[in-house]
Amino acid sequence: MKKKGYILILIVIAQFFCTSLWFAGNGVMKDLILVFQLKNDASANLTSAVQLGFIIGTLSFALLSIADRFSPSKVFFVCAILAAFFNLGISWQGNSLVSLLLLRFSTGFFLAGIYPVGMKIAADHFDKELGKSLGYLVGALVLGTAFPHFLALFTTSLPWKLVIYVTTILAIIGGLLIFLFVPDGPYRKKSLGFKLSSSIHVFKNWNFRAAAFGYFGHMWELYTFWTFVPLILTTYQKINRNVSYSISLWAFIIIATGSIACIVGGYLSLKWGAKKVATYALAISGICCLLSPISFLLNKSLFIVFLLIWGFTVIMDSPLFSTLVAKNADPKIKGTALTIVNSIGFALTIVSIQTLHLLHTYINFTYLFVILAVGPILGLWALYHKKATH
């Protein structure tokens, strides 16, 4: 096996192992609520704590240029160990809501040194085939996202702490794989020092800015769709009372299909270019947003097919936008660029999710997801309203 292929496999495995921490709490949420006598709204708060931790973490890493000033492999390893430690804390019997929120926040904070830094490591090892490489990398994250829905099929027969122990061990192994076997890449250019202005100046490059805003439009839709997939499936069953299916199983399949989409998109980018493939994916997922009210009128088979298409295209463009961001950033601040774009993008996910939760009270649920089309529309506009990205 060629050295590059070997390194890519290790990065992908490590990324999946470590990002499984992201949704470990979701996989045992019912048990956490029962064991620690939490209120039902604790689920949303604990999930948001991880997102908030990741946002603040990525912002801090970007402002301090951590991934550019220090060895990305070592940063990944240290953050994997710390994130695993805070994840393990969930199993402590003396936890309260406050301590659980702090543990999930801290896990999210150190995930900032895993997901975007993993992309930085890949960008340092791959140049011409970066789109394909990031496709595998984001595909690993997608599987991590779908994992709790898969676990939901089995948690009734497994001790809930086992899920925490396993994800903790996987994260440690993932960190060790990077530290021991993935050196800093040949395309890495070490930053000369800390520059607070780096995270701002990076947006002066128009091509970078266009790619970043395309990514922001994509993120407005992505996590909100993933968050609401179980509720979309539940609502369809309520409307069509004669329809029956496993919500956990189909939520897992619909989200997990995105991992295949990321890989397919990466290979297609080698032939057609990252921007063109990202454009098609963003446009199709945007059309799915607009057609979502009609989907509830379809028969079961067509409804599932519609959600599979949506789940496929809603994430397909993510590694491609990251490719465009990496290629249009100054090599000396590539890690900072990827990290700050991730930070802003994930901040938008909270705004999007909370907006739909708020509007849910005033708008019929079947029409709610038309609002998500705003993201793809603005993303496409950002990509094409002036000159094109490369």
N, C-alpha and C positions, 0 to 999 in steps of 0.2 A: 504493500500500500504506500502511495506517495505520502511524503511528510505532511503536505498541506491537507490532504484528506484526513490523515490521522489527527491532526490538530483540530480540524473542524468538528470531527466526531466528538472529541474530548470537550470542546467548548459547548457543543449542543447538549451533551449529557450533563455537564456541570450546570448549565443554565436551567435545564429542566429540574434537576435535583434541588437546586437552590430556590428557584421560584415556586416550588411546591409549598414553601413556607407562606407564600402570599395568601393562599386560600385554605391553609390548614385549619384555621379557626372556623371557617364556614362549614367544613366537613363534619365538625363536631358541635355545631352551634346549638342544636337542640339539647345536647348533653350539658353544655356550659350553662344554659339557661336553667336547667333542672338542678344540676349539682350546686351551683352558686346562687340559686334562688334569684335570678335576674328577671327584670320585667321583659315583656315581649319585644319592646322597642330596642332592647340591647343589641339585637342582631344588626340593625342598621348602624348603630353607633360604633360597634366593634369593627364592622366592615369599613366604615368611613375613617376610623382611626388608622387603619393600615394605609389607606389612600393618602390621608393627610400627612402621615409620617413619611411616605415616599416622596410627596411633593416638597416638604421642607428639607428632606434629605437631599434630593436632587438639586434643589436651589442652593443649599449649603455647599455641596460638592462642586457645583458650577462656579459659584462666586469665589471659592478657594482654589479652583483649577486642580482639584485633587488628582483626577485621572491623567492630567498632563504633566504635573510636577513629579509624581511618583510612579513607580512601576505598576501598571494596570493589573498585572497578575497578582501582585502582593496586595493591592487594594481589594481585589475581588476576594482573595483568601481571608483577609482580616474581617471583611464585612460579612462573609459567609459564616464564619465562626461566631461573630457577635449576634447576627440575626438568628442563628440556630440556638444560641443561649437564651435569647429572649423568647423564642418560640417554646422552648422547653419549660419556661416559667409558667406557661398556661396550666401545666399539670400540677402545680402546687395547690394543695388542698386549702390553704389559707387565703386564696384570692378573693377579691371583691370586684365590683364593677370598675372601680377606679384603677386598681392594679391591673386588671385585664386590659383596660383601655391603654394604660401606659405600656404594657407588654406588646400589644398589637401595634401601637404607634412606633415603638422602638424597632420592632421587626421591620415595619415599613420603611423607617429611616435608613436602616442598613441595607435594605433591598436596593436603595439608590446606588450602592456600590457593587451591585450584582448585575441587574438588568442592563442599564446603559453602559456600564463598564465592560460587560460582556460584549456588547456591540463595538465598543472601542477596541477591545482585544482583537475581535474579528477584522475590524477595519485596518488594524496594524499588520495583519497577516495576509489580507487579501485586497487586491486593488481592482483588477479588471473584472473579477468574478464576485465582487462585493455583494451585488444584489442577490445572487444565488446563495451566498454564505449567510447573509442576514435573513434570508427566507427560512433556512433551517433553524436559525437562532430564534426568530420570533415564533416559528412553529412550535418550538419547545415551550415557549411562554403560553401559547394558546392551549396546549395540552395541560399545562399547570392550571390554567383558568377553568378548564372543563373538569379537572380531576375531582373537585368536591361533589359535583353532581354524580360522578361515577361512584364515589365513596358512599353517597346517600343510599345506594342500592344495597350496601352491605353493613352499614354502621349498626344496624339492629342486632347483628350477630357478633360484633367485635367490640372489645373494650375501647371506650373513646380515647383513653390515654395512649393506646397503641398507635393511633393515627399521629399523635403529637410526637411520640418517640421515633416513629419511622421517618417522618418528614425532617426531624432534627438530625437524625443520623445521615439521611440523604444529603442534607445541606452541608454537613461537615465533609462528607466524601466528595461532594462537588467542589468545595473550596480547595481540598487537597489535590484533586485532579488538575486544577488550574495551576496551583502553586508548584507542584512537582514536575508536571509534564508539559506545560504551555509557557514557554519563555516569551518575553516581550518581542513583538513582531518586527520584521525588517523595515516596515514602512512607518514605524513609530519615530516621531521627532519630539524629543523632550522639551518641555517649556523651559524658558530661561529663568522663570521665577513667577511669583504671585502677582497677578495683575487683576485688580477688581473690575477694571473696565472691559476685560476680555469678553464677559458674558453679554455686554451691551454692544460693543464694537462689531461683534460677529454678525449682527443683523444689518450692518451697513452694506454688506454684499447682497445685491438684488437677487441673484440666483439662489443664494442661501435663504433669503427672506421668503421667496416664493415657495420653495420646498417646505420651509417651516410652517408657513400659513396653510399650505395644502395639508400638512400633517395635523395641524390644529383642527381643521374642518373634519378630517377623518376621525379624530379623537372625540369630537362633540357627539358623534353617532355611536362609536364602537362600544364603550363600556356601558352606556345606557341600554343599548340593545342587549348586550350580554346580561345585564342586571335584570332586565324585564322578560327574558326568554321564558322562564318558568311561569310567569304571570300571563304571558301571551298564550302559552299552551293551556293554562288553566281556564282562561277566559273563553277560549275556543270551545273547550269542553262544556262550559256552562251554557254557551249559546246553542251548541249542538249536543243536547243531552244524550243522544243515542251513540255518541262517539266515546270510545274508551282507549286509552293508551297510557304507558308509564311516563309521567312528566319528567322524572329524574333521568330516565334513560334517554328520552328524546332531547332534553336540554343538553345532556352530555354530548350526544351525537351532533346536534346543530352547532354547538360551539367548537367541538373538536374537529369538525370538518374544515375549520379555518386553518388548522395546522397543515393540512394538505394544500390548501390554497396558497399559503405562504411559500411553500416549496415550489409549487407550480409557477407562481408569479416570479419567483427568483430565476427559474430556468427560462421563462418567457422573456424576462428582461435582457437576457443575453442576446436574444434575437431581435427584439423590437425596441429595447431601451427601457430603463426604469420609469421614465416619465410617462411614456405612452401606456404601459401596462397599468401603472397607478391611476392614470386618468380613466381608463375603461372600468377598472374596479370601483373607483369612487363614484363614477356616473351610474353604474348598475346598482350599487347599494343605495344611492340616492333615489333612484327610481323605485326601489323596493320600499323606501320610506313613504313615498307618495302613493304607492299602490297598497299600502298596508291595510287601509280600511276595507278594501275589496277582498283581501285574503280571508277575512272572517266569514265570507259568504261562500267560499270554495268548499268542495268536498274534502274529506280527510286527507286523501292521497295528494291532491294538488296543494292543499294547505301546508303539508309537511315538505313537499318539494319547494314551495315558495320560501319557507323558512331556511331550508338547506342552501338555496341560492343566496339568500340574504346573509346567512352565516358564513358562506364561502367568500363572498365579495367584500363583506364589511371589514375583514382583516387582511385581505390579500395585498392591499396597498401599503400596509404599515412598514414592512421591511424595505419597500421600495422608496418610500419617503425618507426613511432613515439613511438609505444609500445616497439619495440626492443631497441630504443634509451633510453627510460625511464628506462627499466629494466636492462640495462647494464651500467647505470650511477650511480655514487656514490649518495645515497639518499640525502646527504647533499647539493649536487650541481645539483640536478635533474632539477630544474627550469632553471638554467644556461645552462645546457646541451641541453635541449629542445629549449631554446631561441637562442643559438649560431648556432645550426643546422638549425633552421628556417631562421636565418639571412643569412647564406651562401647559403642555398637552394634558397631563393628568389633573392639573388644576381645573381645566375645562370640563373634565369628566364629572367632577363633583357638582359644578354649576349645572351641567346638563341633566344629571340624575335628579338633583333637587328641583330643578325647573319642572320636569315632568311629574315629579311627586306632587308639587304644588298645583299644577294645572289639572292633575287627575281629578281633583275635587270639582272642577268646573267644566271639564270636557269629557265627552263620552270616550271610554277607554279605547274603542276601536279606531278613533280618529287621532289619538294622542301622538302616534309615532310619525305623523306627517311633519311634526315640528322638527324632528331629527334631520329632515332634508335640508334644513338651513345650513348644517355643517358641510355636507358635500357640495352644495351650491356655492358657498363662499370659498371652499377649498379649490374648486375648479376655476372660479374667478381669479383667485390669487395666482394660480399657475399660468393663466393665459391672458390676463388683462394688459400685459406689456410684452416683453420679450420672453422667450422660452428658456427653461433651465436645460442644462446639458445632461 
